Amino acid sequence: MVMVVRILMPTEKDILTLAQWFSPGFPVGAYAYSHGLEWAVEVGDVCDAVSAQQWISDVLQHGTGRNDCLLLAAAYRAKTADALAQVDATSRAFAPSRERLKEADLQGSAFCQAVAAIWEAELKALSYPVAVGRAARLQRLPLGLTTQMYLQSFVSNLAAAAMRLVPLGQTEGQRMIAALMPQVRDVATDTLSQGLDALGASSFLSDIASMKHETQYSRIFRT
């Protein structure tokens, strides 16, 4: 189903608010999660900058990155509390493992608490992409820019995990992030006019890695 999208032009305040939400210092604990990447490094599926970039690219294009955009947009457009609850239930149902669900749940709860306290927004505990979509709607932030900056943060967090795990140098890691930005823009734009019927994923190795990580003997990340 194609959605009609109303474009809001971002103001300086909008941009600065989103930069704060998705900065490494915002208290959602994103640095603690590798999204299964730790297991991929452990077994050698990711071993250098090239394989790390390909892994993140696949998750972005064919996995959680794309689905999170769809869920964020659906939460942004939800007109009733029941509709929002349905989006959140869908978000949780699409988590492929216990750790992925924990990742979305704990980050979402932390995000809701911070935004509610600082911006006095009425936010209950929601999974992370749903929480961001709802908060952006309450603050009247542009959906397109919110989605792009959410994905940029998602990619940056995975790249930071790769820098620690592979390991990669800071320059290599930042070069990787820059190389993925056109894909971030494309995924955000392509999903903007789609609904939840477009949900789906085919990044199976990433999903399996998140399951394997649950029993990984030595680890530094929560997922």
C-alpha positions as CSV (number, residue, x, y, z in Angstrom):
1,M,0.0,0.0,0.0
2,V,1.4,3.4,-1.1
3,M,1.2,6.1,1.6
4,V,0.6,9.8,0.9
5,V,3.5,11.6,2.5
6,R,3.3,15.2,3.6
7,I,6.7,16.8,3.6
8,L,7.6,19.1,6.5
9,M,10.6,21.3,6.0
10,P,13.0,21.0,8.9
11,T,13.9,24.0,11.0
12,E,17.2,24.5,12.8
13,K,15.5,23.5,16.0
14,D,14.3,20.3,14.4
15,I,17.8,19.4,13.2
16,L,19.4,20.1,16.6
17,T,16.7,18.1,18.5
18,L,17.3,15.1,16.2
19,A,21.0,15.5,16.5
20,Q,20.6,15.3,20.3
21,W,18.3,12.3,20.2
22,F,20.8,10.3,18.1
23,S,24.0,11.5,19.5
24,P,26.2,8.8,21.3
25,G,25.6,10.7,24.6
26,F,21.8,10.3,24.5
27,P,21.0,7.8,27.3
28,V,19.7,4.8,25.4
29,G,22.8,2.7,25.8
30,A,23.2,2.0,22.1
31,Y,26.9,1.4,22.6
32,A,26.2,-1.7,24.6
33,Y,24.6,-3.6,21.6
34,S,26.4,-5.2,18.6
35,H,23.2,-6.5,16.9
36,G,24.8,-10.0,16.6
37,L,28.0,-8.6,15.1
38,E,30.1,-9.9,18.0
39,W,29.2,-13.5,17.1
40,A,30.0,-12.8,13.4
41,V,33.5,-11.6,14.3
42,E,33.9,-14.6,16.7
43,V,33.3,-17.1,13.9
44,G,35.2,-15.2,11.2
45,D,32.3,-14.1,9.1
46,V,33.4,-10.5,9.7
47,C,37.2,-10.0,9.7
48,D,38.1,-6.8,8.1
49,A,36.7,-3.4,6.8
50,V,35.3,-4.9,3.6
51,S,33.3,-7.7,5.3
52,A,32.2,-5.4,8.1
53,Q,30.8,-2.9,5.6
54,Q,29.0,-5.6,3.7
55,W,27.5,-7.0,6.9
56,I,26.2,-3.6,8.0
57,S,25.0,-2.9,4.4
58,D,23.0,-6.1,4.3
59,V,21.4,-5.4,7.7
60,L,20.6,-1.9,6.6
61,Q,19.1,-2.9,3.2
62,H,17.5,-6.3,3.9
63,G,17.1,-6.5,7.7
64,T,16.5,-4.4,10.8
65,G,17.4,-1.1,9.2
66,R,14.7,-1.2,6.6
67,N,12.1,-2.7,8.9
68,D,12.8,-0.1,11.6
69,C,12.1,2.7,9.0
70,L,8.7,1.2,8.2
71,L,7.9,0.8,11.9
72,L,9.0,4.3,12.8
73,A,6.9,5.8,10.0
74,A,3.8,3.7,11.0
75,A,4.2,5.0,14.6
76,Y,4.5,8.5,13.3
77,R,1.3,8.2,11.4
78,A,-0.7,6.3,14.1
79,K,-3.8,8.4,14.9
80,T,-5.0,6.5,18.0
81,A,-3.5,4.8,21.0
82,D,-4.8,1.5,19.8
83,A,-3.1,2.0,16.4
84,L,0.1,2.9,18.1
85,A,-0.1,-0.2,20.3
86,Q,-0.7,-2.4,17.2
87,V,2.5,-1.0,15.6
88,D,4.4,-1.7,18.8
89,A,3.1,-5.2,19.0
90,T,4.1,-5.7,15.3
91,S,7.6,-4.4,16.1
92,R,8.1,-6.9,18.9
93,A,6.7,-9.7,16.8
94,F,9.3,-9.1,14.1
95,A,12.2,-9.5,16.5
96,P,14.0,-12.7,15.3
97,S,15.5,-13.5,18.7
98,R,15.3,-12.9,22.4
99,E,18.3,-10.6,22.3
100,R,16.9,-8.5,19.4
101,L,13.7,-8.0,21.3
102,K,15.7,-7.0,24.4
103,E,17.7,-4.6,22.3
104,A,14.6,-2.9,20.9
105,D,12.7,-3.0,24.3
106,L,15.5,-1.6,26.5
107,Q,16.6,1.1,24.1
108,G,13.0,2.1,23.5
109,S,12.2,2.3,27.2
110,A,15.3,4.4,27.9
111,F,14.5,6.7,25.0
112,C,10.9,7.2,26.2
113,Q,12.0,8.0,29.7
114,A,14.5,10.6,28.5
115,V,12.2,12.3,26.0
116,A,9.3,12.4,28.5
117,A,11.5,13.9,31.1
118,I,13.2,16.5,28.9
119,W,10.4,17.5,26.5
120,E,7.5,16.6,28.7
121,A,6.1,14.3,26.1
122,E,3.5,11.6,26.9
123,L,5.4,8.5,26.1
124,K,4.9,5.0,27.5
125,A,7.5,2.3,27.1
126,L,7.7,1.4,23.4
127,S,10.1,-0.5,21.3
128,Y,12.9,1.8,20.0
129,P,11.8,2.6,16.4
130,V,8.2,3.0,17.5
131,A,9.2,5.2,20.4
132,V,11.2,7.4,18.0
133,G,8.3,7.7,15.5
134,R,5.8,8.6,18.2
135,A,8.2,11.2,19.8
136,A,8.9,12.8,16.4
137,R,5.2,13.1,15.8
138,L,4.6,14.7,19.2
139,Q,7.4,17.2,18.6
140,R,6.3,17.8,15.0
141,L,9.6,16.8,13.6
142,P,9.9,16.0,9.8
143,L,9.4,12.2,9.3
144,G,11.9,12.0,6.4
145,L,14.8,13.7,8.3
146,T,13.9,11.7,11.4
147,T,14.2,8.4,9.5
148,Q,17.5,9.4,7.9
149,M,19.1,10.4,11.1
150,Y,17.8,7.3,12.9
151,L,19.4,5.1,10.2
152,Q,22.6,7.2,10.4
153,S,22.8,6.5,14.1
154,F,22.0,2.8,13.6
155,V,24.9,2.5,11.1
156,S,27.3,4.5,13.2
157,N,26.6,2.2,16.3
158,L,27.3,-0.9,14.2
159,A,30.4,0.6,12.8
160,A,31.6,1.6,16.3
161,A,31.1,-2.0,17.4
162,A,33.1,-3.2,14.4
163,M,35.9,-0.8,15.3
164,R,36.2,-2.5,18.7
165,L,35.6,-6.1,17.6
166,V,37.4,-6.6,14.3
167,P,39.3,-4.3,15.2
168,L,39.3,-1.4,12.8
169,G,41.1,2.0,13.0
170,Q,39.1,5.1,13.5
171,T,39.8,6.3,10.0
172,E,38.7,3.0,8.5
173,G,35.5,3.0,10.6
174,Q,34.6,6.6,9.6
175,R,35.3,5.8,6.0
176,M,33.0,2.9,6.2
177,I,30.2,5.1,7.7
178,A,30.6,7.7,4.9
179,A,30.5,5.0,2.2
180,L,27.1,3.7,3.7
181,M,25.4,7.1,3.7
182,P,24.0,7.0,0.2
183,Q,22.4,3.7,1.1
184,V,21.0,5.3,4.3
185,R,19.4,8.0,2.2
186,D,18.0,5.5,-0.3
187,V,16.5,3.2,2.3
188,A,14.9,6.1,4.2
189,T,13.5,7.5,1.0
190,D,12.2,4.2,-0.4
191,T,10.4,3.3,2.8
192,L,8.8,6.7,3.4
193,S,5.8,6.0,1.3
194,Q,5.3,2.3,2.3
195,G,3.2,0.8,5.1
196,L,3.6,-2.2,7.4
197,D,2.6,-4.6,4.7
198,A,6.1,-4.0,3.3
199,L,7.8,-5.5,6.4
200,G,10.1,-8.4,5.7
201,A,13.8,-9.4,6.0
202,S,16.3,-11.7,4.3
203,S,19.4,-11.0,6.4
204,F,19.4,-14.5,7.8
205,L,23.0,-14.6,8.9
206,S,22.5,-11.5,11.1
207,D,19.4,-13.1,12.6
208,I,21.2,-16.3,13.3
209,A,24.2,-14.4,14.8
210,S,21.8,-12.7,17.3
211,M,20.6,-16.2,18.4
212,K,24.1,-17.6,18.7
213,H,25.2,-14.6,20.7
214,E,22.8,-15.5,23.5
215,T,25.1,-18.4,24.4
216,Q,28.4,-17.0,23.4
217,Y,30.9,-17.8,26.1
218,S,33.0,-14.6,26.1
219,R,31.4,-11.4,25.0
220,I,31.5,-7.6,25.7
221,F,28.2,-6.6,24.1
222,R,24.7,-7.3,25.4
223,T,23.5,-8.5,22.0
